Amino acid sequence: MILAVIAILPLLLDRVRAIESDRAERIEAASKQALMLAHQGVAAQNEAIISVRAFMQVAASAHGLMTARGERCNHFLSDAVRQVSWLKSLSLVEPNGQIICSSNTNVIGVDISQLPHFKRAMKTGDFALSDYFVGRVTGPTLLTALPHRAPDGSIDAVVSAPLQLGWFTHAAGVLAELSGAAVMLVDRSGTLLAHQPNPESWVGRNFADHALILAMSESAEGVFTGESLDGVRRIFGFVELPGTGTRLAVGMGTCGRAVGARETFEALRLEVKRRGLPFAVVAAGCNGMCWAQPVVEVLRDGRPRLTTGHVAAAEVPRLLNALAA
């Protein structure tokens, strides 16, 4: 018996090392993917800002805007804003910072001369952004400003507009479909500006002392593995949004990722589709059963819930055969 144990032990150790090596490789791949997804979110923001800048340049060059005042100017800006979905309003501002006309008539007369984005636009004579902030009415917002120059080269007006966070909603909706994924925007003070899933439970709360937020504040981009804000352990990739102090972070559950849950999900989705089965395959995220991942739960009308653990991608056909029996 002792000889048998001695003979088997090296095989077991090799198996353990192989499992740990595979686990480490999967976690490394997940870290790279999380960072890549965060960069994709940044690209979505940049596309939105480029579109906003181009639109504001067209508006600023319109003869009707620079020569109109009062109701005529307000109507001009209102008509312009209705053409795009990602602007909340559009305003014309004098060099002294006073809003003289706007698609939102409630802000006419407001002085924005002390706002950082306006001061930067006046100083550089170029397009400028604010940092993200959460407005009581507007929600997460990014302010933009673009100076207009008179024939003599001086700045005679500034076009200003708040940018809607539609780019984040779209990008986060796609990214949050990943199993166990969490997507968030965090400002330089550690306040959550946006969060998917369940934004209503998170937006506006400050987590400046949380390990994840502290790690994000120390670098413009990177990877963090540890406890997320909701207590679930995740791998986060984070990137600073250009021109702001805001970080975009994408986090994915570690336990399922490390043992191939994504591969099992894809195999299950494709096999269900190939067989034409009346099943909806949904990534449910971490259910706390890290020791049994990948876990597949089957819900059918009138039948008890079926939970199966350690389902590798190669075992999906056998699982579906058993369900059909």
N, C-alpha and C positions, 0 to 999 in steps of 0.2 A: 504493500500500500504506500509506504514512504517513497519507494522508487517511482511509483506511478505519479505521485504528487510532484516529485522533483522533475519528472519528465514533462508534466503538464504546465507547471508554473511558468517556464519561459514563454510558452505559447500564450498563456493568459496575459503576461506582461506585454508581449508584443501586441496583442489585441487591444489592451488598454492604451498603449502608446499610439496605436493607429487611430483609435477613437478620439483621443485628445488632440492628435495632429489634425484630424479632419475637422474637429470642432473649432480649433484655432484658425484654420484656413477659412471656414465659413464665417466666423466672426470678423476676420480681416476683410473678407469680401463684402460683408454687410456694412462695415465701417466706410469702405470706399463708396459703396452705393448710396449710403446716407448723405455723404458729402457731395456726391454727384447730384443727387436730387435737390439738395439745398442750392447748388449752383444753378440748376434749372429754374428754381423759384426766383433767383436773382435775375436771370435772363428774362423771365416774364415781367418783372418790375421794370427792367430797362426798356423793354419793348413798349410798355405803357407810357413811360416817361418820354421816350422819343416821339410817340404819337401825340402826346400832350404838347410838347414843345413845337412840333410842326404845326399843329392846329392853332396854337397861340401866335405863331409867327404869321400865319395867314390872316388871323383876326387883327393883329397889330398893324398889318400892312394895308388893311381895308380902308379906303378913303372915307367910307361912310362912318366908321367908328371914330376916326380922329377929328372929323369935322362936326359930328353930331353931339348934342348935349340934351339933358333932360329926358323926357319920355321917349324921344326918338332913339337916343343912345341905349336906353334900357331895353327897348323892343329889339334893337339890333343884336344886343348880347343874348337876350332870351331866345331869339331865333337861332343864334349860333349854337347855344348849349343844347338845344333840342336835337341837334344833328348828331350828337355823340352821347354815349351812355356812361362814360367814365368821368365826366366832369360834373361836379355838383353845382357850380355856378361860374360866372365869368364877370370880372369887374375891371373898370378902368380907373387908375389911380394917378393923382397928380404927383409931381416930384416931391412935394412936401408930405406925402403919405396919406392924403385924404381921398377916400373913395368918392368919385364924382358921378359915376353911374354904374349900374350892375344889373345882371339878370335877377339877382336877389335884392329887391328894393329895401329890405330891412337893414342892409349894411351900408346904404348910401350915407355919407357923412362920417363914417367911422375912420379913425386915424390909425393906420397900420405902420406908421413911420418907424416904430421901435421894434417891429418884428424882424428877427434875424434874416429871414429870406429876402425881405424887402430892402433892408440895409445892404445886404450882399449884392443884390441886383443893381442898386444905385452906385455902389462902390466900384464894381467890376464892369458895369454896363453890359452884363451878359445874363443869360438864363440862370436862375438860382432856385434852390430847393430849401424847404424847412426840414426839420427832423419830423418823424411821425409823432402824432399825439392823438389822444382820445378826446374828442369834443363831446359835450353833453348832448348835443343834437345831431351832429354829423357823424359821430363814431370815429373809428380810426381814420386819420386824415393826413395827407401830405400837401403842404402849400407850395405853390409855384409862382414865380414872378419873371416876366420878360420885359425889359425896357424897350421903349420905342424912341428913335432918334429923330429930331427935327432936321431940316435941310442943312442947318449950320453945324450938325454933329452933336448938339446937346440933347440930353434926355428930356423930352417934353411930356412923357406919360409912361406908365407901367401897366401892362396887362397882368392881372393876377387871377389865379384859379386854384381851388382846392381839388385834389385828385381823389376820386373814389378808390376804394380798396378792392375793386372788382377783380384785378389781376390776382390778388391773393386768394380770394374766394374760389376762383377757378382752379388755380394751381393747387391749393390745399385740398380741394375736393378730389382731385386726381390722386394726389400723394397719399391722402388719408385712406384710400381704398386698400393700401398695403396692410397686410396683417399686423395688427398691433401698432399701427403708425400714429404718431401725434405730430402736428405741424403748428408752429407758433411764430409770432412776431413779438420781439421783446425790445423795449426802448433802452436807452443808456442808463436809466435809473432802475431797471429791473422790473418795470411794469409791463404786463401782458397787453399788447395792443390788439392781438387777434389770436385765436386758437381753434384748431379743429382736431378732434370732434368736440361737441358741447361748448361752443363759444360763450354761451350765456353764463356758464359756471366759472369762467376763467378771466374774461376780458376786464381790465381795470384793476386787477389785483396785483400787488407788488410782491416779488420773490427775490429781492436783492441779496438776501443772505443764503439762498439755496445754492448748493454745490454746482448745479448745472448752470445757473445764471452767473455765478462767480467765474466759472471756467470760460463762459462765453465772453465775459467782459474783459478778459485778459488777452484776447487774441481776435484778429479780424476774421479768422476762419480756423476750423479745426474739428476734432472729433472728441466726444465725451461719452464714456460708457459708465452708467450708474443709474441711480434712482431718479426717475422723472418727477415732475411736479405732482403727479397723481399717485406716486408711490410705486409705480411699475418700473422695473429695470429695463432700460432701453439703450440702444446705441444711437447717439445723436451726431449728425453732421450739421455744422452751423457756419454761416457766412454773413459778413457785414454787408448791408445794402449800400451800394456806392452813393456818396453824397450825404449820408445820414449816419447816426450812431446806432441805428437799429439793426438787430440781428434776426435773420431768418433761420429757424432750426427745424430739422426733420429727424424724428426719432422712430426707431423700429424696435419691436420686442426682441430681446436677446435670446431667450430660451428656445423659441421656435426656430428662429433664424439659424441658430447654431447647429440644429439637427435636421435641417432641410425642410422646414414647414412650407416655405414658398414653393419648393419643387413639388411637394405633395399636393399643394393647392392647384398648381398648374396642371399636374397630371390628372387630378380629379376633374377639373373643369373641362379639359380636352376629352377625357374618356366619357364623361356624361354627355357631352355634345356629340361625340362620335356614335354613341349608342342610341341617341335620341331619347334619353330618359327624362321623365318629367320632374327633374330635381333642379332647384336653384342652388348654386354653389356660392357661398358667401364667406369672406374672410372675417371671422368674428373677433380676432385679436386674442390677447392673452387671457386665459380663463383661470390662471393660478396653478394649473397642472403642469408645471415646468418639467417635472420628473417623467412625464408621460408623452412629451411632445415628440413628433407632431400628433396632435389629437384631432380626430374627426368625430363630429357629433351629427347624428341623423335624426331629424324631426319629421314624423309622418302623422297625418291625422288619425286619431283613434288608436295610436300605438305608443308604447313607452319610448322615451328618449333613449337612443342607442349611442353610447360613447365608447370609442375605440382609440387606444393609445398606441404610440410607436408605429404609426402608419407611414412607412417609407413610400416614395413615389412608385417603386416597382411593385408594391403590394396593392395598389389601387384597383387593378382589374379583379383581383381575387376578392377584395372587399365588395365591389359592385356585384360580382357573381353571387356572393353570400346574401346580399340584400334582395336580389332578384329571385332567390330560391324560395 
